[in-house]
Amino acid sequence: MDIANKVETLMEAMPYLQQYAGKTVVIKYGGNAMINEQLKDAVMHDVVLLRLLGMKPVLSHGGGPGINSMLDKLNIPVQFINGLRYTSEDTMRVVEAVLIGQVNTELVGYLNKLGGRAVGLSGVSGEIYRCHRRSEELGFVGDVDAVNTDAIRAVQDAGFIPVIAPVGTDGQGNTYNINGDTAAGKLASALNAEKLILLTDIEGLCNSIELRDVISYLNVRDVPALKEKGTIAGGMIPKVDCCVQAIEEGVASVHIIDGRKPHSILYEAFTTENLGTTIGTARESFGIKW
């Protein structure tokens, strides 16, 4: 790319830079983008660049592949109920070890290597995620009652990038596994985020997994019908639910995008390229096959 093209690209990005200057962008990072080193590198560069361009990115990560791998090594059975991981006491110890001790530390180190100045936190830190046990059926799975953003804002105000693991506390010394998408949505709402971006392992919400026909815009009022139809099912249920709740609680824009595409975060933030599924209330759904 010659200098003229670089300048033109920067000029095209100017309206977006003005729109997002000083604003919080919550990025839910998980799935294939966590285990593919090339994609991980692209995501980390995107997050650092957002910070350098004047935004306040918050990285809310998952760690499902790492948890599954460790559970397999320890011969602890893996079970999902309606897209949520059943979490026994033994599983909870593994979740803490992987999410906080391994994944969070690794991501912070990666961002720092790139000059991102990151700080790792778990949802237990400063009681970021105060939660209660969802049900006996799911074990140590937590539902978020409140989000305390004091620790996160202190980190942001000091110029650092918060990296947060989805583990919560009931304030009585018990810890709980929180669905990563749910945690990110609650976090975006509490931080009054301008944008919530969920990186996933598919092009977006599709009418058919086989056909990969993406619903490019989903009006929240069509969500119940798509659940009944089976279009929204399995792990996509908590993902879409968290998006709907974030919109209802004031997050300006919510997007489910393909984390397998390098620099998909930058494409979403700084171009009009139609990536993945945008969820909102601004217009009619587009792309649904009834």
C-alpha positions in Angstrom: 0.0 0.0 0.0 1.5 3.4 -1.0 1.3 6.5 1.2 -1.7 7.9 -0.6 -3.7 4.8 0.0 -2.7 4.8 3.7 -3.8 8.4 4.1 -7.1 7.7 2.4 -7.7 4.7 4.7 -7.0 6.9 7.7 -9.4 9.6 6.4 -12.1 7.0 5.9 -11.7 5.9 9.5 -12.0 9.4 10.9 -15.8 9.4 11.5 -15.5 6.2 13.4 -12.5 7.5 15.5 -14.6 10.5 16.4 -17.6 8.4 17.3 -15.7 6.0 19.6 -13.1 8.4 21.1 -13.0 7.8 24.8 -15.8 5.2 24.6 -15.7 1.8 26.1 -15.8 -1.2 23.8 -16.3 -4.6 25.4 -14.9 -7.6 23.4 -15.9 -11.1 24.3 -12.9 -13.3 23.2 -13.2 -17.1 23.0 -13.6 -20.1 20.8 -11.3 -20.8 17.8 -9.6 -17.4 18.0 -8.1 -18.5 21.3 -6.5 -21.6 20.1 -5.3 -20.5 16.7 -2.0 -18.6 17.2 -2.4 -16.4 14.1 -5.9 -15.4 15.1 -4.8 -14.7 18.7 -2.1 -12.4 17.4 -4.6 -10.5 15.2 -7.1 -10.1 18.1 -4.4 -8.9 20.5 -3.1 -6.4 17.9 -6.7 -5.2 17.3 -7.2 -4.6 21.0 -4.0 -2.7 21.5 -4.7 -0.6 18.4 -8.2 0.4 19.7 -6.4 1.7 22.9 -3.8 3.6 20.9 -6.6 5.2 18.9 -8.2 6.6 22.0 -10.8 4.0 22.8 -11.2 2.1 26.0 -11.3 -1.6 25.1 -12.2 -4.2 27.8 -11.3 -7.8 27.0 -13.8 -10.3 28.5 -12.5 -13.7 27.8 -13.7 -17.3 27.9 -11.6 -20.4 27.9 -13.8 -23.4 27.0 -11.2 -25.2 24.9 -8.6 -25.0 27.7 -11.1 -26.1 30.3 -12.2 -29.1 28.2 -8.6 -30.1 27.6 -7.8 -30.0 31.3 -11.0 -31.8 32.3 -10.1 -34.5 29.8 -6.6 -34.9 31.3 -8.1 -35.2 34.7 -10.8 -37.6 33.6 -13.6 -35.3 34.8 -16.7 -35.7 32.6 -17.9 -32.7 30.5 -21.6 -32.1 30.4 -23.6 -29.2 28.9 -27.3 -28.4 29.7 -29.0 -25.9 27.3 -25.6 -24.6 26.3 -24.3 -24.1 29.8 -21.5 -26.2 31.3 -22.5 -28.3 34.3 -20.0 -27.3 37.0 -19.3 -29.7 39.8 -17.0 -28.6 42.7 -14.1 -30.4 41.0 -14.9 -28.7 37.7 -15.1 -25.3 39.4 -11.5 -25.7 40.6 -10.4 -26.5 37.1 -12.4 -23.5 35.7 -10.6 -21.2 38.2 -7.2 -22.6 37.4 -7.6 -22.4 33.6 -9.4 -19.1 33.3 -7.6 -17.1 36.0 -4.2 -18.9 36.3 -3.6 -19.7 32.7 -5.8 -17.9 30.1 -6.0 -14.5 31.8 -2.3 -14.4 32.6 -1.4 -15.4 29.1 -3.6 -12.7 27.5 -2.2 -10.0 29.8 1.3 -11.0 28.9 0.5 -11.0 25.2 -1.0 -7.5 25.3 1.9 -6.2 27.4 4.3 -7.6 24.8 2.6 -5.5 22.2 2.7 -2.4 24.4 -0.9 -2.6 25.4 -0.4 -2.2 29.2 -2.9 -4.7 30.3 -4.1 -5.7 33.8 -5.7 -9.1 34.6 -8.8 -9.3 36.8 -11.2 -12.1 37.6 -14.9 -11.4 38.5 -14.0 -12.1 42.1 -11.6 -9.1 42.1 -13.4 -6.2 43.7 -16.5 -8.3 43.5 -16.9 -7.3 39.9 -19.4 -10.1 39.4 -21.6 -10.6 42.5 -23.7 -13.7 41.7 -25.8 -16.6 43.1 -26.1 -20.2 42.1 -28.5 -20.6 39.2 -29.8 -24.0 40.1 -28.7 -27.3 41.7 -29.0 -28.9 38.3 -26.1 -26.8 36.9 -23.9 -27.0 40.0 -21.6 -24.0 40.5 -23.0 -22.0 37.6 -23.7 -18.4 38.7 -26.3 -15.8 37.6 -25.0 -12.3 37.9 -26.9 -10.1 40.4 -24.7 -7.0 40.2 -21.6 -5.8 38.5 -19.2 -3.5 40.4 -17.2 -1.5 37.9 -14.9 0.3 40.4 -11.9 -1.8 39.8 -12.3 -1.8 36.1 -12.7 2.0 35.9 -9.7 2.5 38.1 -7.7 0.3 35.6 -9.1 2.2 32.6 -8.5 5.6 34.2 -4.8 4.6 34.8 -4.5 3.9 31.0 -4.5 0.1 31.2 -6.6 -2.5 29.3 -8.7 -4.6 31.7 -8.7 -8.3 30.9 -11.5 -10.1 32.9 -12.2 -13.7 33.6 -15.8 -14.8 34.0 -15.7 -16.1 37.5 -18.0 -14.6 40.1 -18.6 -14.7 43.9 -21.5 -14.7 46.2 -19.6 -12.6 48.8 -19.5 -15.6 51.1 -16.3 -17.1 49.8 -17.9 -19.3 47.1 -17.0 -18.9 43.5 -19.1 -19.6 40.4 -18.6 -20.3 36.7 -20.4 -17.6 34.7 -21.1 -18.1 31.0 -18.6 -16.0 29.1 -21.2 -14.4 26.8 -23.5 -13.6 29.7 -20.6 -12.1 31.7 -19.6 -9.9 28.7 -23.1 -8.6 28.2 -23.5 -7.7 31.9 -20.2 -6.0 31.8 -21.0 -4.0 28.7 -24.2 -2.8 30.3 -22.6 -1.8 33.6 -19.8 0.1 31.8 -22.3 1.9 29.5 -20.3 0.5 26.6 -20.6 2.0 23.2 -20.2 -1.4 21.6 -20.3 -5.0 22.5 -18.5 -7.4 20.1 -18.8 -11.2 20.5 -16.2 -13.2 18.6 -17.5 -16.6 17.7 -16.6 -19.7 15.6 -19.2 -19.1 12.9 -20.0 -16.3 10.5 -22.9 -15.0 12.7 -26.3 -16.2 13.6 -27.4 -18.4 10.7 -30.7 -19.7 9.5 -28.9 -23.0 8.7 -25.5 -24.1 10.1 -25.0 -26.2 7.0 -25.8 -23.3 4.5 -24.0 -20.6 6.6 -26.7 -18.1 5.6 -26.2 -15.3 8.0 -29.0 -13.2 9.5 -27.3 -9.8 9.1 -29.6 -7.8 11.3 -31.8 -9.2 14.1 -34.4 -7.1 15.7 -34.8 -8.2 19.3 -38.5 -8.7 19.0 -37.9 -11.7 16.6 -35.7 -13.6 19.1 -38.6 -15.6 20.8 -39.9 -16.8 17.4 -36.4 -17.9 16.3 -35.9 -19.8 19.5 -39.2 -21.6 19.0 -38.2 -22.3 15.4 -34.9 -23.7 16.6 -32.8 -21.2 14.7 -31.4 -20.0 18.0 -30.4 -23.1 19.9 -27.6 -24.7 22.0 -24.7 -22.4 22.8 -26.3 -19.6 20.7 -29.1 -19.2 23.3 -27.0 -17.5 26.0 -25.1 -15.6 23.3 -28.2 -14.0 21.8 -29.8 -13.6 25.3 -26.8 -11.6 26.5 -27.0 -9.4 23.4 -30.7 -8.7 23.8 -30.2 -7.8 27.5 -27.3 -5.5 26.7 -29.4 -3.6 24.1 -32.3 -3.4 26.6 -29.8 -2.0 29.3 -28.5 0.7 27.0 -25.5 -0.6 25.1 -25.5 1.3 21.8 -24.6 -1.6 19.4 -24.1 -5.3 19.7 -22.5 -7.6 17.2 -21.8 -11.3 16.8 -18.9 -11.7 14.4 -16.6 -14.4 13.0 -13.5 -14.5 15.2 -11.8 -16.7 12.7 -11.4 -13.8 10.3 -8.1 -11.9 11.0 -8.7 -8.4 12.3 -12.5 -8.8 12.3 -12.6 -6.4 15.3 -11.1 -3.6 13.2 -13.4 -4.4 10.3 -16.4 -4.1 12.6 -15.2 -0.9 14.2 -13.9 1.1 11.3 -15.8 0.0 8.1 -19.3 -0.4 6.8 -18.5 -4.0 5.7 -21.4 -6.2 6.8 -19.8 -8.6 9.2 -21.8 -11.2 11.1 -25.0 -10.4 12.9 -25.9 -7.0 14.4 -28.6 -7.1 17.1 -30.7 -4.1 17.9 -34.0 -2.3 17.7 -33.3 0.3 15.0 -34.8 -1.5 12.0 -36.5 -4.6 10.8 -34.7 -7.9 10.8 -32.9 -8.7 7.6 -31.9 -12.1 6.4 -34.3 -14.3 8.3 -35.8 -17.2 6.4 -39.2 -17.8 8.0 
